Amino acid sequence: MKKLFKRAPIGIFVSFVLIAVTCGFICFHYATSGVGADKISTEAGLWALRLRIAELVLLSIGTASVLLLIEQINQTSRWNSRLSYHQFFQEIPSHEKLSSLASMAEKLKIDVHERSTPIDSETARTLLTNGEYKRTVVAYMNDFEEFAMAVLSGLVETEYAEKLEGLRVRRAWTVFLPWVMLLRGETVSQLAYCELEKLVLSWECRKPQLIASKAITPT
């Protein structure tokens, strides 16, 4: 029953509530007015009652239709935001950039995939000062920055993005954080990868809420 209620469009539920409230209000009005029985007993009074009921029911149906339209728009928006991921960000990072990073990591004897631990300061300095290595890391991280901008702007739904790419996004940020801090030390790069940082922090802030919601969700 709970699953059925959750799947039912909100507009339909609200329409029944509004109609029920409307009918209850009319009955209460005529029951407490003191002239309900006499007024309804006349033909004019009966038609007036019918007209009032018709007006309020139509108003309820109109309100429910608007709510249904809003719900449909929201559903379409959510679907489009999920579809955007598969259209533009199905491969993060691109295979070419991932291969270049793997080749660089092998030369430097560092692990950038399996362990989500930051690189040491010496490695970060090497990746910043060596032109070839810097271009490789910049190209790799730019893919995540672009993805973060899409999520934060609403182009891609954040919950859907986190389920599919949360692990890789967090790992990329954690592993290369020392390099990013050194890069920001440069005059022209003070805001480097700020969108990626915002996204990771927003996901981390959501963790306690998700854990709490799962804990209180009835099985």
C-alpha positions as CSV (number, residue, x, y, z in Angstrom):
1,M,0.0,0.0,0.0
2,K,2.9,2.4,0.8
3,K,4.5,1.7,-2.5
4,L,1.3,2.3,-4.3
5,F,0.8,5.6,-2.5
6,K,4.3,6.7,-3.4
7,R,3.8,5.9,-7.1
8,A,0.5,7.7,-7.3
9,P,0.7,11.1,-8.9
10,I,0.4,13.8,-6.3
11,G,-2.1,15.7,-8.3
12,I,-4.7,12.9,-8.2
13,F,-4.3,12.5,-4.4
14,V,-4.7,16.2,-3.9
15,S,-7.8,16.4,-6.2
16,F,-9.6,13.8,-4.0
17,V,-8.6,15.7,-0.9
18,L,-9.9,19.0,-2.3
19,I,-13.2,17.5,-3.5
20,A,-13.7,15.8,-0.1
21,V,-12.9,19.1,1.7
22,T,-15.2,21.0,-0.6
23,C,-18.2,18.7,0.0
24,G,-17.5,18.7,3.7
25,F,-17.4,22.5,3.8
26,I,-20.7,22.7,1.9
27,C,-22.5,20.3,4.2
28,F,-21.1,22.0,7.3
29,H,-22.2,25.4,5.9
30,Y,-25.8,24.4,5.3
31,A,-25.9,22.4,8.5
32,T,-24.9,25.3,10.7
33,S,-26.6,28.1,8.8
34,G,-29.9,27.3,10.4
35,V,-31.8,27.6,7.1
36,G,-30.2,24.8,5.3
37,A,-33.2,22.4,5.2
38,D,-35.7,25.1,4.2
39,K,-33.4,26.6,1.5
40,I,-32.6,23.3,0.0
41,S,-36.3,22.2,-0.1
42,T,-37.1,24.9,-2.6
43,E,-36.2,24.4,-6.3
44,A,-34.2,27.7,-6.5
45,G,-32.3,26.8,-3.4
46,L,-31.5,23.3,-4.7
47,W,-30.2,24.7,-8.0
48,A,-28.1,27.2,-6.1
49,L,-26.6,24.4,-4.1
50,R,-25.9,22.3,-7.2
51,L,-24.2,25.4,-8.8
52,R,-22.1,26.0,-5.8
53,I,-21.0,22.4,-5.6
54,A,-20.2,22.4,-9.4
55,E,-18.1,25.5,-9.0
56,L,-16.1,24.2,-6.1
57,V,-15.6,20.8,-7.7
58,L,-14.4,22.4,-11.0
59,L,-12.0,24.6,-9.0
60,S,-10.7,21.5,-7.2
61,I,-10.2,19.6,-10.5
62,G,-8.5,22.7,-12.0
63,T,-6.1,22.9,-9.1
64,A,-5.4,19.2,-9.3
65,S,-4.7,19.6,-13.1
66,V,-2.1,22.3,-12.4
67,L,-0.5,20.1,-9.8
68,L,-0.4,17.2,-12.2
69,L,1.2,19.5,-14.8
70,I,3.9,20.6,-12.3
71,E,4.6,17.0,-11.4
72,Q,4.9,16.0,-15.1
73,I,7.3,18.9,-15.7
74,N,9.4,17.9,-12.7
75,Q,9.5,14.3,-13.9
76,T,10.5,15.4,-17.4
77,S,13.3,17.6,-15.9
78,R,14.6,14.7,-13.8
79,W,14.6,12.4,-16.8
80,N,16.4,15.0,-19.0
81,S,19.1,15.6,-16.3
82,R,19.8,11.9,-16.1
83,L,19.8,11.6,-19.9
84,S,22.4,14.4,-20.1
85,Y,24.9,12.2,-18.2
86,H,24.7,9.5,-20.8
87,Q,24.9,12.0,-23.6
88,F,27.8,14.0,-22.5
89,F,29.6,12.3,-19.5
90,Q,29.3,8.6,-20.1
91,E,33.1,8.3,-20.1
92,I,34.8,10.2,-17.3
93,P,37.7,10.7,-17.8
94,S,38.1,9.9,-21.5
95,H,39.9,6.7,-22.4
96,E,42.8,8.6,-23.9
97,K,43.3,10.8,-20.9
98,L,43.1,7.8,-18.5
99,S,45.7,5.9,-20.6
100,S,48.0,8.9,-20.4
101,L,47.6,9.2,-16.7
102,A,48.2,5.5,-16.2
103,S,51.4,5.7,-18.2
104,M,52.6,8.7,-16.2
105,A,51.7,6.9,-12.9
106,E,53.7,3.9,-14.0
107,K,56.8,6.0,-14.7
108,L,56.6,7.7,-11.3
109,K,55.6,4.5,-9.4
110,I,52.5,6.0,-7.9
111,D,49.0,4.5,-7.5
112,V,46.2,6.8,-8.6
113,H,43.5,4.3,-9.0
114,E,43.2,1.7,-6.3
115,R,44.0,3.7,-3.2
116,S,42.1,6.9,-2.4
117,T,45.1,8.4,-0.6
118,P,46.7,11.8,-1.5
119,I,50.0,11.9,-3.4
120,D,53.0,13.1,-1.3
121,S,54.3,16.6,-1.6
122,E,57.3,15.7,-3.6
123,T,55.2,13.9,-6.2
124,A,52.8,16.9,-6.3
125,R,55.8,19.2,-7.0
126,T,57.1,17.0,-9.7
127,L,53.7,16.9,-11.4
128,L,53.5,20.7,-11.3
129,T,57.0,21.5,-12.5
130,N,57.3,18.9,-15.3
131,G,55.5,20.2,-18.3
132,E,54.5,16.8,-19.7
133,Y,53.2,15.5,-16.4
134,K,51.3,18.8,-15.7
135,R,49.5,18.6,-19.0
136,T,48.5,15.0,-18.3
137,V,47.1,15.8,-14.9
138,V,45.4,19.0,-16.1
139,A,43.7,17.1,-18.9
140,Y,42.6,14.4,-16.5
141,M,41.3,16.7,-13.8
142,N,39.6,19.0,-16.4
143,D,37.1,16.2,-17.2
144,F,36.1,16.0,-13.6
145,E,35.8,19.8,-13.3
146,E,33.6,20.0,-16.3
147,F,31.4,17.2,-14.9
148,A,31.2,19.0,-11.5
149,M,30.1,22.2,-13.3
150,A,27.3,20.2,-15.1
151,V,26.1,18.7,-11.8
152,L,26.2,21.9,-9.8
153,S,24.3,23.8,-12.6
154,G,21.6,21.2,-12.6
155,L,22.4,19.8,-16.1
156,V,23.0,16.4,-14.4
157,E,21.0,15.2,-11.4
158,T,23.3,15.2,-8.4
159,E,22.0,12.0,-6.8
160,Y,22.2,10.1,-10.1
161,A,25.7,11.5,-10.7
162,E,26.9,10.5,-7.2
163,K,25.6,6.9,-7.7
164,L,27.4,6.5,-11.0
165,E,30.6,8.6,-10.6
166,G,30.8,9.4,-6.9
167,L,33.7,7.0,-6.2
168,R,35.8,8.2,-9.1
169,V,35.1,11.9,-8.5
170,R,36.0,11.6,-4.8
171,R,39.1,9.6,-5.6
172,A,40.4,12.0,-8.2
173,W,39.9,14.9,-5.8
174,T,41.5,13.2,-2.9
175,V,44.5,11.8,-4.8
176,F,45.5,15.0,-6.5
177,L,44.5,17.5,-3.7
178,P,48.2,18.3,-2.8
179,W,48.8,19.0,-6.5
180,V,45.7,21.3,-6.7
181,M,46.9,23.2,-3.6
182,L,50.3,23.8,-5.2
183,L,48.6,24.8,-8.5
184,R,46.4,27.3,-6.6
185,G,49.6,28.8,-5.2
186,E,50.3,30.1,-8.7
187,T,49.0,33.6,-9.4
188,V,46.8,32.6,-12.3
189,S,45.4,29.4,-10.7
190,Q,43.9,30.5,-7.4
191,L,40.5,29.1,-8.2
192,A,41.6,25.9,-10.0
193,Y,39.1,23.1,-9.7
194,C,36.9,25.0,-7.3
195,E,33.7,23.5,-8.9
196,L,35.1,20.0,-8.3
197,E,35.8,20.9,-4.7
198,K,32.3,22.2,-4.2
199,L,30.8,19.1,-5.6
200,V,32.8,16.7,-3.4
201,L,32.1,18.8,-0.3
202,S,28.4,18.9,-1.1
203,W,28.3,15.1,-1.4
204,E,30.2,14.7,1.9
205,C,27.7,17.0,3.6
206,R,24.9,14.8,2.4
207,K,26.4,11.6,3.8
208,P,25.1,12.0,7.4
209,Q,21.6,12.8,6.1
210,L,21.5,9.7,3.8
211,I,22.7,7.5,6.7
212,A,20.1,8.9,9.0
213,S,17.3,8.5,6.4
214,K,18.3,4.9,5.8
215,A,18.4,4.2,9.6
216,I,14.8,5.4,10.1
217,T,13.3,4.0,6.9
218,P,11.0,1.1,7.8
219,T,11.8,-2.2,6.1
